[in-house]
């Protein structure tokens, strides 16, 4: 399969919302309550993406992956104002539709986030992941080191999330 990765634009909000919600429903099935996953709507997430993509003066930067048909099948969002004192850059979001996982797309999306940060002389990065997410191994394979865990409020539910950090993303780019 051929994929195209590009910077996201305002018009991608609808497709990005679908990737986000569908990915949550498949990735977090049996991890988060079914009622919570069912409550996620495309419209809710589209509004959030429009706010990020269409308004100026935010610290987020977004990439999308398109399949051969031009359909958005993956998303990645970086940020350069992490709330962590040591890790300035953040891999805030990365989701792929289930059928497009395990094909190297995720690694390419992370690489773009890292390159974007490095081009701005930001060389540390953090990512927060649900503790029960089986994709945690993905970040470990990319050299992320476990930092800590903390509770995360998702509506009326509380889950644990864990942080992985990279002290020098230049090392990652050179590997």
N, C-alpha and C positions, 0 to 999 in steps of 0.2 A: 504494500500500500504506500501511496505517496501522501505526504502531509506537508502543509505549509504553516509555518509559525510566523506570526506578525504581531505588531503592536495593536492592541484593542482600540476601537473607536466607539463613539457614543452609540452608533447604530448596532453594535454587537450586544447591547444590554439584554435583549430578549433571548438570544441564543445562549448567552452566558448564564442567564437565570436558569434555563433548562438544564444545562450541564451541572450547575451547582446543586440544584434541588435533586435531580436524578442521581447524582453521585452520592449525595448524603443518604438518599434512600437505599442505595445498594451497599455502600461502604459501611454504613453504621447500622444496618439491619442486625438485630441481635446484640447490638451494643447500646443503642438508645431506644427508649420506649417507642413502640409503634405509633402511639397517639401523637407523640412529638413529631416524628417523621411525617406523618400524614398531615400535620398542621402546616408544614412548609408549603408555600405556594410560589408559583412562577411570578405572579404579580408582585408579591412582597419582595422577592429577590431582585426582580427587574428594577424596582424603584431604587434599591440600594446600589445596583450597578450603574444606573443612570447618574446617581449622585457622585459616584467615583469617577465615571468616564466623562461626564458632560460638564461638570463644574470645574472651574479653574482653582488654583491655589490649594490643591491637596497633595499629600506626600506619597500617594500610591501611583504605581505604574503597572500596567497590565499587558499581558500577552495572551493571544488565543492560538489554538491549533485548529486548522481546518482540514477536513478530509478531502478526497478528490472531488466531491460534489460541492465543496464550499461551505459545508455545514460545520459549525463550531463544535468540536468534540473534546476540547481541553482548554483549561484556563489556568493562568498563574498570575499572582499579584505579589509585587514586592513593595516594600516601604522603606524609606530612609530615615524614619524617626522612631525606631523601636523604643518602647518604654523601659528597656533594660539599659542600665548605665554603661555596660561593657560592650554590648552588641548593638551597634547603631543600625545596621541593615536588618531587614526582616523579610523572610519568605512568608508572606501573610496567608496566601491561599494557593493551593494547587489541587486541581481536580480534573480527572479524565473520566469520560463515560466508560463504564465497565468493559465494554468490548474493545476499547482502545488501550487498555492498560497492559503492562508487561511487553511493550513494543519499543521502549527507549524514548518515548515522547516525553515522559516526565523528566527524565534526565536532561533532555534538550531544553525544556522549559526552565528548569533550575539553572542551567548554564546561562541562559539569557538574563535571568534575574541577577546572577552573580556578575556577569559582564557589565550589566547596567550599573550595578553598585560600584564595581571597580573603576569604571570610567569616571565616576564622581569621587574617587579616592575614599571610598567606604570599603573597608577590608574585613569587617567583622559582620557576622550574620547569625540570626536566631530564627528558629521555627518552633511553633507550638503545635502539638499533635495530641489528639485524644489518646489517653493512655492505653485503651483497649484496641486502638486502630492497628490492624495487622500490617499496615504500610509503614509502621515505625522502622522496620528493617531497611526500607528504602533510604531513609536519612542516614542510618548507620553506615550503609554501603557507600554513601557519598561523603563519608568522613565526619559526619556530625557527631559531636560527643554529647552524651547525656549530661544535662545541667541540673535540673530539678523538676519537681512537680508542683502543681497547685490546683485548687478546685476551680471549676468553670461553671458558671450559672447559665443554663440554657432553659429559659422560661422558668417553669416550676421545678426543673430537674437540675441536680448538681452532679457533675462528672469530674474526673481527674484529667488534667492535661499535663503533658510533659514537654520540656524544652530541650532542644538540641542546638548546639552552637558550633560555629566555626570561628576560630580565633584569627585566622588569616585566609580569606577566600582566594588570595593569589595562589596559595599552595594548591587549592582545588583546581584552579584554572590550568596550572602547570602539570597536573597529573593526567 
